[in-house]
Amino acid sequence: MNFITKSLKIQKENGTVCNYKVSFEELYGTSISLLLDDGTEKKFNDCDLFESLKLINTYFENELSKLLCNGARVDVCSSGMSRSMGNGRKVYITVLGKQARRNDLVDIFDFAKPNEVGTVQEQENYHKKWISSLG
């Protein structure tokens, strides 16, 4: 197995930004391991990497912190093809009233600005709004 390690930026409640290490199996993994401040490792596992990242987002929401990555953006969604062929590692940045296109694909672990990210519930609400906007 080939494991990838990435750095995720987390904005704490007080505004400071910290780096956390995450690792996952490149081709078929659905689990993401997160190295916590105290040196312990916590695993988050769901049907694909995007869903596992949502679990990490919820974990940090409970600490009043924000994930600063594309997978935590309010305006992203995954497609069936991305989930089956890319294990949910790529998501589409969506715009109300516009169909998502291939050039809208981004890596879930890449950096996103604090004003672009939100809660898992905000993602779900935006996704419903986006679907409705397509007519």
N, CA, C and O atoms as CSV, one atom per row, in Angstrom:
chain,resi,resn,atom,element,x,y,z
A,1,MET,N,N,0.832,-1.196,0.000
A,1,MET,CA,C,0.000,0.000,0.000
A,1,MET,C,C,0.868,1.247,0.000
A,1,MET,O,O,1.934,1.288,0.614
A,2,ASN,N,N,0.389,2.253,-0.698
A,2,ASN,CA,C,1.096,3.519,-0.778
A,2,ASN,C,C,0.311,4.564,0.019
A,2,ASN,O,O,-0.798,4.936,-0.364
A,3,PHE,N,N,0.886,5.035,1.123
A,3,PHE,CA,C,0.222,6.031,1.962
A,3,PHE,C,C,0.725,7.422,1.627
A,3,PHE,O,O,1.903,7.627,1.336
A,4,ILE,N,N,-0.190,8.363,1.674
A,4,ILE,CA,C,0.120,9.771,1.439
A,4,ILE,C,C,-0.070,10.520,2.748
A,4,ILE,O,O,-1.029,10.273,3.479
A,5,THR,N,N,0.835,11.424,3.039
A,5,THR,CA,C,0.708,12.288,4.213
A,5,THR,C,C,0.565,13.717,3.716
A,5,THR,O,O,1.328,14.175,2.865
A,6,LYS,N,N,-0.417,14.409,4.258
A,6,LYS,CA,C,-0.671,15.805,3.891
A,6,LYS,C,C,-0.740,16.625,5.181
A,6,LYS,O,O,-0.927,16.086,6.271
A,7,SER,N,N,-0.586,17.913,5.029
A,7,SER,CA,C,-0.745,18.837,6.144
A,7,SER,C,C,-2.081,19.556,5.978
A,7,SER,O,O,-2.376,20.099,4.913
A,8,LEU,N,N,-2.880,19.553,7.034
A,8,LEU,CA,C,-4.159,20.276,7.040
A,8,LEU,C,C,-4.047,21.460,7.977
A,8,LEU,O,O,-3.576,21.327,9.107
A,9,LYS,N,N,-4.474,22.601,7.515
A,9,LYS,CA,C,-4.500,23.782,8.379
A,9,LYS,C,C,-5.847,23.820,9.109
A,9,LYS,O,O,-6.904,23.603,8.518
A,10,ILE,N,N,-5.771,24.101,10.408
A,10,ILE,CA,C,-6.953,24.208,11.256
A,10,ILE,C,C,-6.916,25.577,11.919
A,10,ILE,O,O,-5.916,25.952,12.531
A,11,GLN,N,N,-8.016,26.323,11.794
A,11,GLN,CA,C,-8.116,27.607,12.478
A,11,GLN,C,C,-8.839,27.384,13.797
A,11,GLN,O,O,-10.007,26.995,13.823
A,12,LYS,N,N,-8.131,27.635,14.890
A,12,LYS,CA,C,-8.695,27.453,16.229
A,12,LYS,C,C,-9.683,28.575,16.543
A,12,LYS,O,O,-9.752,29.581,15.837
A,13,GLU,N,N,-10.432,28.380,17.600
A,13,GLU,CA,C,-11.453,29.346,18.020
A,13,GLU,C,C,-10.853,30.737,18.235
A,13,GLU,O,O,-11.505,31.740,17.945
A,14,ASN,N,N,-9.630,30.806,18.734
A,14,ASN,CA,C,-8.997,32.103,19.003
A,14,ASN,C,C,-8.360,32.728,17.762
A,14,ASN,O,O,-7.767,33.803,17.848
A,15,GLY,N,N,-8.477,32.058,16.597
A,15,GLY,CA,C,-7.973,32.601,15.346
A,15,GLY,C,C,-6.615,32.079,14.921
A,15,GLY,O,O,-6.219,32.259,13.770
A,16,THR,N,N,-5.892,31.433,15.829
A,16,THR,CA,C,-4.588,30.885,15.442
A,16,THR,C,C,-4.780,29.719,14.477
A,16,THR,O,O,-5.763,28.981,14.545
A,17,VAL,N,N,-3.814,29.579,13.584
A,17,VAL,CA,C,-3.861,28.502,12.593
A,17,VAL,C,C,-2.758,27.501,12.923
A,17,VAL,O,O,-1.597,27.870,13.103
A,18,CYS,N,N,-3.145,26.228,12.999
A,18,CYS,CA,C,-2.210,25.147,13.303
A,18,CYS,C,C,-2.199,24.160,12.147
A,18,CYS,O,O,-3.164,24.055,11.389
A,19,ASN,N,N,-1.099,23.445,12.027
A,19,ASN,CA,C,-0.987,22.386,11.024
A,19,ASN,C,C,-1.147,21.031,11.695
A,19,ASN,O,O,-0.553,20.768,12.741
A,20,TYR,N,N,-1.950,20.184,11.086
A,20,TYR,CA,C,-2.133,18.808,11.538
A,20,TYR,C,C,-1.756,17.893,10.385
A,20,TYR,O,O,-2.018,18.203,9.223
A,21,LYS,N,N,-1.150,16.783,10.706
A,21,LYS,CA,C,-0.798,15.791,9.693
A,21,LYS,C,C,-1.938,14.793,9.547
A,21,LYS,O,O,-2.480,14.292,10.532
A,22,VAL,N,N,-2.290,14.517,8.291
A,22,VAL,CA,C,-3.253,13.459,7.990
A,22,VAL,C,C,-2.582,12.496,7.024
A,22,VAL,O,O,-1.728,12.884,6.228
A,23,SER,N,N,-2.983,11.234,7.109
A,23,SER,CA,C,-2.475,10.255,6.160
A,23,SER,C,C,-3.611,9.333,5.741
A,23,SER,O,O,-4.566,9.104,6.483
A,24,PHE,N,N,-3.473,8.813,4.528
A,24,PHE,CA,C,-4.501,7.944,3.958
A,24,PHE,C,C,-3.860,7.092,2.871
A,24,PHE,O,O,-2.818,7.438,2.316
A,25,GLU,N,N,-4.506,5.979,2.587
A,25,GLU,CA,C,-4.025,5.079,1.544
A,25,GLU,C,C,-4.422,5.680,0.202
A,25,GLU,O,O,-5.583,6.035,-0.002
A,26,GLU,N,N,-3.469,5.793,-0.705
A,26,GLU,CA,C,-3.653,6.556,-1.940
A,26,GLU,C,C,-4.782,6.050,-2.840
A,26,GLU,O,O,-5.607,6.851,-3.279
A,27,LEU,N,N,-4.845,4.773,-3.123
A,27,LEU,CA,C,-5.773,4.301,-4.145
A,27,LEU,C,C,-7.131,3.847,-3.621
A,27,LEU,O,O,-8.164,4.197,-4.191
A,28,TYR,N,N,-7.135,3.089,-2.561
A,28,TYR,CA,C,-8.393,2.459,-2.154
A,28,TYR,C,C,-8.827,2.794,-0.737
A,28,TYR,O,O,-9.868,2.314,-0.287
A,29,GLY,N,N,-8.070,3.593,-0.034
A,29,GLY,CA,C,-8.380,3.867,1.363
A,29,GLY,C,C,-9.617,4.717,1.541
A,29,GLY,O,O,-9.906,5.595,0.729
A,30,THR,N,N,-10.334,4.454,2.594
A,30,THR,CA,C,-11.488,5.267,2.961
A,30,THR,C,C,-11.280,5.897,4.328
A,30,THR,O,O,-12.094,6.705,4.774
A,31,SER,N,N,-10.210,5.536,4.982
A,31,SER,CA,C,-9.914,6.005,6.326
A,31,SER,C,C,-8.840,7.085,6.270
A,31,SER,O,O,-7.883,6.989,5.501
A,32,ILE,N,N,-9.013,8.114,7.098
A,32,ILE,CA,C,-8.010,9.170,7.224
A,32,ILE,C,C,-7.529,9.163,8.665
A,32,ILE,O,O,-8.333,9.201,9.596
A,33,SER,N,N,-6.215,9.114,8.845
A,33,SER,CA,C,-5.622,9.182,10.178
A,33,SER,C,C,-5.180,10.613,10.437
A,33,SER,O,O,-4.556,11.247,9.585
A,34,LEU,N,N,-5.507,11.110,11.610
A,34,LEU,CA,C,-5.186,12.476,12.004
A,34,LEU,C,C,-4.284,12.414,13.224
A,34,LEU,O,O,-4.620,11.772,14.219
A,35,LEU,N,N,-3.133,13.084,13.147
A,35,LEU,CA,C,-2.219,13.155,14.277
A,35,LEU,C,C,-2.596,14.367,15.122
A,35,LEU,O,O,-2.507,15.504,14.658
A,36,LEU,N,N,-3.015,14.125,16.361
A,36,LEU,CA,C,-3.485,15.190,17.249
A,36,LEU,C,C,-2.321,15.874,17.964
A,36,LEU,O,O,-1.187,15.395,17.937
A,37,ASP,N,N,-2.627,17.009,18.606
A,37,ASP,CA,C,-1.614,17.792,19.319
A,37,ASP,C,C,-0.860,16.982,20.361
A,37,ASP,O,O,0.339,17.186,20.555
A,38,ASP,N,N,-1.543,16.073,21.029
A,38,ASP,CA,C,-0.911,15.292,22.099
A,38,ASP,C,C,-0.138,14.080,21.576
A,38,ASP,O,O,0.348,13.265,22.360
A,39,GLY,N,N,-0.025,13.961,20.243
A,39,GLY,CA,C,0.733,12.874,19.648
A,39,GLY,C,C,-0.063,11.612,19.370
A,39,GLY,O,O,0.464,10.667,18.783
A,40,THR,N,N,-1.324,11.583,19.783
A,40,THR,CA,C,-2.147,10.411,19.499
A,40,THR,C,C,-2.704,10.501,18.088
A,40,THR,O,O,-2.825,11.581,17.509
A,41,GLU,N,N,-3.035,9.346,17.560
A,41,GLU,CA,C,-3.591,9.270,16.218
A,41,GLU,C,C,-5.068,8.894,16.319
A,41,GLU,O,O,-5.439,7.978,17.052
A,42,LYS,N,N,-5.892,9.608,15.579
A,42,LYS,CA,C,-7.328,9.329,15.552
A,42,LYS,C,C,-7.707,8.988,14.119
A,42,LYS,O,O,-7.322,9.693,13.186
A,43,LYS,N,N,-8.464,7.904,13.942
A,43,LYS,CA,C,-8.885,7.484,12.604
A,43,LYS,C,C,-10.338,7.870,12.363
A,43,LYS,O,O,-11.191,7.756,13.244
A,44,PHE,N,N,-10.591,8.326,11.152
A,44,PHE,CA,C,-11.933,8.680,10.705
A,44,PHE,C,C,-12.202,7.844,9.461
A,44,PHE,O,O,-11.452,7.917,8.488
A,45,ASN,N,N,-13.259,7.057,9.489
A,45,ASN,CA,C,-13.517,6.139,8.389
A,45,ASN,C,C,-14.978,6.207,7.952
A,45,ASN,O,O,-15.894,6.116,8.771
A,46,ASP,N,N,-15.174,6.369,6.650
A,46,ASP,CA,C,-16.506,6.339,6.047
A,46,ASP,C,C,-16.366,5.703,4.669
A,46,ASP,O,O,-15.372,5.027,4.404
A,47,CYS,N,N,-17.337,5.905,3.796
A,47,CYS,CA,C,-17.356,5.204,2.504
A,47,CYS,C,C,-16.299,5.697,1.517
A,47,CYS,O,O,-15.945,4.969,0.590
A,48,ASP,N,N,-15.783,6.924,1.698
A,48,ASP,CA,C,-14.707,7.446,0.849
A,48,ASP,C,C,-13.989,8.560,1.594
A,48,ASP,O,O,-14.365,8.906,2.713
A,49,LEU,N,N,-12.958,9.121,0.977
A,49,LEU,CA,C,-12.147,10.133,1.653
A,49,LEU,C,C,-12.932,11.404,1.953
A,49,LEU,O,O,-12.745,11.999,3.014
A,50,PHE,N,N,-13.802,11.832,1.046
A,50,PHE,CA,C,-14.585,13.044,1.275
A,50,PHE,C,C,-15.493,12.878,2.494
A,50,PHE,O,O,-15.579,13.774,3.333
A,51,GLU,N,N,-16.161,11.745,2.588
A,51,GLU,CA,C,-17.039,11.498,3.738
A,51,GLU,C,C,-16.230,11.373,5.026
A,51,GLU,O,O,-16.679,11.816,6.083
A,52,SER,N,N,-15.051,10.778,4.949
A,52,SER,CA,C,-14.186,10.689,6.132
A,52,SER,C,C,-13.712,12.072,6.555
A,52,SER,O,O,-13.610,12.360,7.748
A,53,LEU,N,N,-13.417,12.940,5.566
A,53,LEU,CA,C,-13.014,14.315,5.886
A,53,LEU,C,C,-14.159,15.073,6.554
A,53,LEU,O,O,-13.918,15.914,7.421
A,54,LYS,N,N,-15.391,14.789,6.165
A,54,LYS,CA,C,-16.543,15.408,6.827
A,54,LYS,C,C,-16.581,15.030,8.308
A,54,LYS,O,O,-16.949,15.850,9.150
A,55,LEU,N,N,-16.204,13.797,8.625
A,55,LEU,CA,C,-16.143,13.379,10.030
A,55,LEU,C,C,-15.093,14.183,10.789
A,55,LEU,O,O,-15.298,14.552,11.945
A,56,ILE,N,N,-13.956,14.454,10.123
A,56,ILE,CA,C,-12.919,15.288,10.745
A,56,ILE,C,C,-13.450,16.702,10.928
A,56,ILE,O,O,-13.214,17.325,11.963
A,57,ASN,N,N,-14.164,17.211,9.933
A,57,ASN,CA,C,-14.746,18.552,10.028
A,57,ASN,C,C,-15.679,18.632,11.235
A,57,ASN,O,O,-15.622,19.594,12.002
A,58,THR,N,N,-16.531,17.632,11.402
A,58,THR,CA,C,-17.454,17.602,12.542
A,58,THR,C,C,-16.675,17.552,13.863
A,58,THR,O,O,-17.040,18.223,14.829
A,59,TYR,N,N,-15.615,16.764,13.897
A,59,TYR,CA,C,-14.770,16.676,15.091
A,59,TYR,C,C,-14.255,18.067,15.484
A,59,TYR,O,O,-14.324,18.443,16.654
A,60,PHE,N,N,-13.741,18.826,14.516
A,60,PHE,CA,C,-13.212,20.155,14.818
A,60,PHE,C,C,-14.321,21.183,15.056
A,60,PHE,O,O,-14.126,22.133,15.813
A,61,GLU,N,N,-15.484,21.001,14.415
A,61,GLU,CA,C,-16.633,21.875,14.703
A,61,GLU,C,C,-16.958,21.828,16.190
A,61,GLU,O,O,-17.257,22.854,16.801
A,62,ASN,N,N,-16.899,20.640,16.763
A,62,ASN,CA,C,-17.196,20.463,18.184
A,62,ASN,C,C,-16.186,21.178,19.070
A,62,ASN,O,O,-16.481,21.475,20.228
A,63,GLU,N,N,-15.006,21.454,18.543
A,63,GLU,CA,C,-13.978,22.215,19.262
A,63,GLU,C,C,-13.986,23.694,18.859
A,63,GLU,O,O,-13.093,24.454,19.235
A,64,LEU,N,N,-14.998,24.085,18.097
A,64,LEU,CA,C,-15.146,25.454,17.585
A,64,LEU,C,C,-13.967,25.871,16.718
A,64,LEU,O,O,-13.557,27.032,16.724
A,65,SER,N,N,-13.429,24.916,15.975
A,65,SER,CA,C,-12.323,25.160,15.050
A,65,SER,C,C,-12.791,24.870,13.633
A,65,SER,O,O,-13.813,24.216,13.424
A,66,LYS,N,N,-12.030,25.366,12.660
A,66,LYS,CA,C,-12.385,25.199,11.248
A,66,LYS,C,C,-11.277,24.499,10.489
A,66,LYS,O,O,-10.099,24.815,10.656
A,67,LEU,N,N,-11.661,23.546,9.652
A,67,LEU,CA,C,-10.724,22.970,8.688
A,67,LEU,C,C,-10.546,23.986,7.567
A,67,LEU,O,O,-11.533,24.510,7.052
A,68,LEU,N,N,-9.329,24.269,7.188
A,68,LEU,CA,C,-9.064,25.215,6.098
A,68,LEU,C,C,-8.620,24.428,4.866
A,68,LEU,O,O,-7.460,24.476,4.457
A,69,CYS,N,N,-9.575,23.704,4.290
A,69,CYS,CA,C,-9.279,22.904,3.099
A,69,CYS,C,C,-10.512,22.862,2.202
A,69,CYS,O,O,-11.628,23.129,2.648
A,70,ASN,N,N,-10.296,22.524,0.940
A,70,ASN,CA,C,-11.391,22.487,-0.031
A,70,ASN,C,C,-12.517,21.546,0.382
A,70,ASN,O,O,-13.683,21.825,0.103
A,71,GLY,N,N,-12.194,20.452,1.034
A,71,GLY,CA,C,-13.223,19.511,1.460
A,71,GLY,C,C,-14.166,20.076,2.506
A,71,GLY,O,O,-15.226,19.501,2.755
A,72,ALA,N,N,-13.798,21.193,3.125
A,72,ALA,CA,C,-14.649,21.846,4.120
A,72,ALA,C,C,-15.337,23.098,3.568
A,72,ALA,O,O,-16.071,23.776,4.288
A,73,ARG,N,N,-15.101,23.397,2.302
A,73,ARG,CA,C,-15.779,24.543,1.690
A,73,ARG,C,C,-17.275,24.291,1.671
A,73,ARG,O,O,-17.719,23.157,1.487
A,74,VAL,N,N,-18.035,25.331,1.857
A,74,VAL,CA,C,-19.490,25.229,1.845
A,74,VAL,C,C,-19.988,24.865,0.441
A,74,VAL,O,O,-20.974,24.142,0.301
A,75,ASP,N,N,-19.313,25.359,-0.585
A,75,ASP,CA,C,-19.800,25.249,-1.958
A,75,ASP,C,C,-19.229,24.072,-2.745
A,75,ASP,O,O,-19.117,24.152,-3.969
A,76,VAL,N,N,-18.866,22.980,-2.070
A,76,VAL,CA,C,-18.341,21.824,-2.793
A,76,VAL,C,C,-19.284,20.632,-2.714
A,76,VAL,O,O,-20.080,20.496,-1.786
A,77,CYS,N,N,-19.166,19.781,-3.714
A,77,CYS,CA,C,-19.889,18.507,-3.690
A,77,CYS,C,C,-19.069,17.483,-4.459
A,77,CYS,O,O,-18.246,17.825,-5.308
A,78,SER,N,N,-19.313,16.237,-4.144
A,78,SER,CA,C,-18.632,15.150,-4.815
A,78,SER,C,C,-19.583,14.520,-5.819
A,78,SER,O,O,-20.802,14.623,-5.681
A,79,SER,N,N,-19.025,13.875,-6.818
A,79,SER,CA,C,-19.853,13.178,-7.801
A,79,SER,C,C,-19.641,11.675,-7.651
A,79,SER,O,O,-18.670,11.228,-7.040
A,80,GLY,N,N,-20.548,10.920,-8.210
A,80,GLY,CA,C,-20.414,9.476,-8.194
A,80,GLY,C,C,-19.129,9.024,-8.857
A,80,GLY,O,O,-18.474,8.096,-8.382
A,81,MET,N,N,-18.759,9.678,-9.962
A,81,MET,CA,C,-17.540,9.303,-10.672
A,81,MET,C,C,-16.308,9.602,-9.822
A,81,MET,O,O,-15.388,8.788,-9.754
A,82,SER,N,N,-16.287,10.761,-9.177
A,82,SER,CA,C,-15.156,11.117,-8.319
A,82,SER,C,C,-15.033,10.131,-7.159
A,82,SER,O,O,-13.932,9.759,-6.753
A,83,ARG,N,N,-16.180,9.723,-6.642
A,83,ARG,CA,C,-16.168,8.779,-5.525
A,83,ARG,C,C,-15.685,7.399,-5.965
A,83,ARG,O,O,-14.897,6.766,-5.264
A,84,SER,N,N,-16.151,6.935,-7.113
A,84,SER,CA,C,-15.793,5.575,-7.539
A,84,SER,C,C,-14.393,5.501,-8.148
A,84,SER,O,O,-13.677,4.524,-7.927
A,85,MET,N,N,-14.000,6.508,-8.902
A,85,MET,CA,C,-12.702,6.449,-9.583
A,85,MET,C,C,-11.583,7.113,-8.781
A,85,MET,O,O,-10.420,6.732,-8.910
A,86,GLY,N,N,-11.925,8.094,-7.961
A,86,GLY,CA,C,-10.895,8.818,-7.219
A,86,GLY,C,C,-11.036,8.702,-5.732
A,86,GLY,O,O,-10.350,9.393,-4.979
A,87,ASN,N,N,-11.932,7.822,-5.293
A,87,ASN,CA,C,-12.126,7.569,-3.865
A,87,ASN,C,C,-12.560,8.808,-3.086
A,87,ASN,O,O,-12.315,8.914,-1.884
A,88,GLY,N,N,-13.213,9.750,-3.789
A,88,GLY,CA,C,-13.722,10.945,-3.123
A,88,GLY,C,C,-12.669,11.986,-2.810
A,88,GLY,O,O,-12.909,12.884,-2.003
A,89,ARG,N,N,-11.512,11.883,-3.432
A,89,ARG,CA,C,-10.443,12.842,-3.136
A,89,ARG,C,C,-10.636,14.167,-3.858
A,89,ARG,O,O,-10.079,15.183,-3.439
A,90,LYS,N,N,-11.406,14.175,-4.924
A,90,LYS,CA,C,-11.676,15.411,-5.667
A,90,LYS,C,C,-13.148,15.775,-5.506
A,90,LYS,O,O,-14.015,14.902,-5.489
A,91,VAL,N,N,-13.414,17.058,-5.390
A,91,VAL,CA,C,-14.776,17.580,-5.295
A,91,VAL,C,C,-14.922,18.740,-6.271
A,91,VAL,O,O,-13.936,19.329,-6.715
A,92,TYR,N,N,-16.158,19.051,-6.590
A,92,TYR,CA,C,-16.456,20.180,-7.468
A,92,TYR,C,C,-16.767,21.408,-6.639
A,92,TYR,O,O,-17.515,21.335,-5.664
A,93,ILE,N,N,-16.194,22.535,-7.025
A,93,ILE,CA,C,-16.626,23.823,-6.486
A,93,ILE,C,C,-17.837,24.219,-7.322
A,93,ILE,O,O,-17.749,24.313,-8.546
A,94,THR,N,N,-18.960,24.449,-6.663
A,94,THR,CA,C,-20.203,24.717,-7.382
A,94,THR,C,C,-20.614,26.178,-7.250
A,94,THR,O,O,-20.293,26.848,-6.269
A,95,VAL,N,N,-21.327,26.650,-8.256
A,95,VAL,CA,C,-21.855,28.014,-8.299
A,95,VAL,C,C,-23.345,27.900,-8.567
A,95,VAL,O,O,-23.763,27.180,-9.474
A,96,LEU,N,N,-24.143,28.604,-7.785
A,96,LEU,CA,C,-25.593,28.551,-7.965
A,96,LEU,C,C,-25.963,28.866,-9.411
A,96,LEU,O,O,-25.470,29.830,-9.996
A,97,GLY,N,N,-26.834,28.041,-9.972
A,97,GLY,CA,C,-27.317,28.247,-11.327
A,97,GLY,C,C,-26.423,27.716,-12.428
A,97,GLY,O,O,-26.771,27.802,-13.606
A,98,LYS,N,N,-25.258,27.159,-12.054
A,98,LYS,CA,C,-24.320,26.665,-13.065
A,98,LYS,C,C,-23.990,25.202,-12.817
A,98,LYS,O,O,-23.796,24.776,-11.679
A,99,GLN,N,N,-23.930,24.448,-13.893
A,99,GLN,CA,C,-23.525,23.042,-13.838
A,99,GLN,C,C,-22.034,22.961,-13.500
A,99,GLN,O,O,-21.252,23.769,-14.001
A,100,ALA,N,N,-21.632,22.019,-12.675
A,100,ALA,CA,C,-20.212,21.824,-12.365
A,100,ALA,C,C,-19.504,21.208,-13.571
A,100,ALA,O,O,-20.063,20.363,-14.270
A,101,ARG,N,N,-18.285,21.638,-13.797
A,101,ARG,CA,C,-17.503,21.158,-14.930
A,101,ARG,C,C,-16.178,20.571,-14.432
A,101,ARG,O,O,-15.779,20.766,-13.284
A,102,ARG,N,N,-15.530,19.866,-15.313
A,102,ARG,CA,C,-14.267,19.201,-14.954
A,102,ARG,C,C,-13.239,20.184,-14.382
A,102,ARG,O,O,-12.516,19.836,-13.449
A,103,ASN,N,N,-13.161,21.404,-14.925
A,103,ASN,CA,C,-12.172,22.364,-14.430
A,103,ASN,C,C,-12.553,22.949,-13.057
A,103,ASN,O,O,-11.802,23.745,-12.494
A,104,ASP,N,N,-13.719,22.554,-12.523
A,104,ASP,CA,C,-14.128,22.959,-11.181
A,104,ASP,C,C,-13.672,21.958,-10.121
A,104,ASP,O,O,-13.919,22.169,-8.934
A,105,LEU,N,N,-13.010,20.870,-10.531
A,105,LEU,CA,C,-12.539,19.844,-9.591
A,105,LEU,C,C,-11.325,20.340,-8.810
A,105,LEU,O,O,-10.401,20.923,-9.379
A,106,VAL,N,N,-11.341,20.099,-7.496
A,106,VAL,CA,C,-10.220,20.453,-6.625
A,106,VAL,C,C,-9.960,19.305,-5.653
A,106,VAL,O,O,-10.845,18.490,-5.392
A,107,ASP,N,N,-8.762,19.248,-5.127
A,107,ASP,CA,C,-8.382,18.239,-4.145
A,107,ASP,C,C,-8.950,18.642,-2.778
A,107,ASP,O,O,-8.840,19.800,-2.375
A,108,ILE,N,N,-9.550,17.692,-2.076
A,108,ILE,CA,C,-10.185,17.997,-0.789
A,108,ILE,C,C,-9.186,18.465,0.263
A,108,ILE,O,O,-9.571,19.167,1.198
A,109,PHE,N,N,-7.917,18.094,0.134
A,109,PHE,CA,C,-6.925,18.436,1.155
A,109,PHE,C,C,-6.224,19.770,0.895
A,109,PHE,O,O,-5.504,20.255,1.768
A,110,ASP,N,N,-6.413,20.375,-0.277
A,110,ASP,CA,C,-5.761,21.644,-0.576
A,110,ASP,C,C,-6.387,22.786,0.225
A,110,ASP,O,O,-7.554,22.722,0.612
A,111,PHE,N,N,-5.603,23.818,0.462
A,111,PHE,CA,C,-5.995,24.950,1.304
A,111,PHE,C,C,-7.222,25.696,0.773
A,111,PHE,O,O,-7.383,25.880,-0.434
A,112,ALA,N,N,-8.073,26.116,1.696
A,112,ALA,CA,C,-9.189,27.024,1.407
A,112,ALA,C,C,-9.178,28.127,2.467
A,112,ALA,O,O,-8.783,27.898,3.610
A,113,LYS,N,N,-9.607,29.300,2.082
A,113,LYS,CA,C,-9.629,30.452,2.983
A,113,LYS,C,C,-10.715,30.288,4.051
A,113,LYS,O,O,-11.719,29.618,3.810
A,114,PRO,N,N,-10.523,30.892,5.225
A,114,PRO,CA,C,-11.503,30.770,6.313
A,114,PRO,C,C,-12.924,31.192,5.918
A,114,PRO,O,O,-13.895,30.604,6.395
A,115,ASN,N,N,-13.054,32.200,5.056
A,115,ASN,CA,C,-14.393,32.660,4.672
A,115,ASN,C,C,-15.071,31.719,3.668
A,115,ASN,O,O,-16.247,31.909,3.356
A,116,GLU,N,N,-14.356,30.713,3.158
A,116,GLU,CA,C,-14.922,29.768,2.201
A,116,GLU,C,C,-15.420,28.479,2.861
A,116,GLU,O,O,-16.184,27.727,2.257
A,117,VAL,N,N,-14.994,28.229,4.082
A,117,VAL,CA,C,-15.320,26.958,4.735
A,117,VAL,C,C,-16.482,27.122,5.705
A,117,VAL,O,O,-16.832,28.230,6.111
A,118,GLY,N,N,-17.064,25.990,6.060
A,118,GLY,CA,C,-18.183,26.018,6.991
A,118,GLY,C,C,-18.402,24.653,7.608
A,118,GLY,O,O,-17.540,23.776,7.560
A,119,THR,N,N,-19.568,24.500,8.183
A,119,THR,CA,C,-19.918,23.248,8.827
A,119,THR,C,C,-20.424,22.242,7.792
A,119,THR,O,O,-20.734,22.597,6.655
A,120,VAL,N,N,-20.497,20.995,8.210
A,120,VAL,CA,C,-21.038,19.954,7.339
A,120,VAL,C,C,-22.499,20.279,7.012
A,120,VAL,O,O,-22.940,20.066,5.883
A,121,GLN,N,N,-23.242,20.789,7.981
A,121,GLN,CA,C,-24.648,21.151,7.742
A,121,GLN,C,C,-24.750,22.278,6.719
A,121,GLN,O,O,-25.638,22.256,5.866
A,122,GLU,N,N,-23.856,23.261,6.793
A,122,GLU,CA,C,-23.859,24.341,5.803
A,122,GLU,C,C,-23.551,23.809,4.410
A,122,GLU,O,O,-24.118,24.288,3.428
A,123,GLN,N,N,-22.661,22.826,4.311
A,123,GLN,CA,C,-22.383,22.186,3.020
A,123,GLN,C,C,-23.645,21.525,2.477
A,123,GLN,O,O,-23.991,21.700,1.309
A,124,GLU,N,N,-24.321,20.776,3.318
A,124,GLU,CA,C,-25.527,20.067,2.883
A,124,GLU,C,C,-26.615,21.048,2.452
A,124,GLU,O,O,-27.291,20.830,1.447
A,125,ASN,N,N,-26.781,22.128,3.216
A,125,ASN,CA,C,-27.784,23.140,2.862
A,125,ASN,C,C,-27.458,23.797,1.524
A,125,ASN,O,O,-28.338,23.979,0.683
A,126,TYR,N,N,-26.179,24.155,1.333
A,126,TYR,CA,C,-25.777,24.783,0.074
A,126,TYR,C,C,-25.972,23.818,-1.084
A,126,TYR,O,O,-26.423,24.227,-2.154
A,127,HIS,N,N,-25.642,22.552,-0.892
A,127,HIS,CA,C,-25.783,21.565,-1.962
A,127,HIS,C,C,-27.243,21.459,-2.413
A,127,HIS,O,O,-27.516,21.400,-3.612
A,128,LYS,N,N,-28.166,21.435,-1.477
A,128,LYS,CA,C,-29.602,21.390,-1.821
A,128,LYS,C,C,-29.999,22.645,-2.595
A,128,LYS,O,O,-30.738,22.573,-3.577
A,129,LYS,N,N,-29.503,23.785,-2.144
A,129,LYS,CA,C,-29.794,25.051,-2.821
A,129,LYS,C,C,-29.218,25.054,-4.234
A,129,LYS,O,O,-29.864,25.522,-5.172
A,130,TRP,N,N,-28.001,24.529,-4.383
A,130,TRP,CA,C,-27.368,24.451,-5.711
A,130,TRP,C,C,-28.162,23.542,-6.638
A,130,TRP,O,O,-28.422,23.906,-7.785
A,131,ILE,N,N,-28.548,22.376,-6.161
A,131,ILE,CA,C,-29.350,21.438,-6.982
A,131,ILE,C,C,-30.630,22.116,-7.445
A,131,ILE,O,O,-30.997,22.015,-8.616
A,132,SER,N,N,-31.311,22.802,-6.539
A,132,SER,CA,C,-32.560,23.499,-6.889
A,132,SER,C,C,-32.329,24.610,-7.905
A,132,SER,O,O,-33.194,24.895,-8.733
A,133,SER,N,N,-31.150,25.241,-7.835
A,133,SER,CA,C,-30.875,26.366,-8.731
A,133,SER,C,C,-30.641,25.918,-10.175
A,133,SER,O,O,-30.672,26.736,-11.095
A,134,LEU,N,N,-30.410,24.634,-10.369
A,134,LEU,CA,C,-30.149,24.136,-11.731
A,134,LEU,C,C,-31.420,23.934,-12.532
A,134,LEU,O,O,-31.369,23.721,-13.743
A,135,GLY,N,N,-32.568,23.999,-11.855
A,135,GLY,CA,C,-33.855,23.914,-12.530
A,135,GLY,C,C,-34.162,22.537,-12.919
A,135,GLY,O,O,-35.215,22.280,-13.503
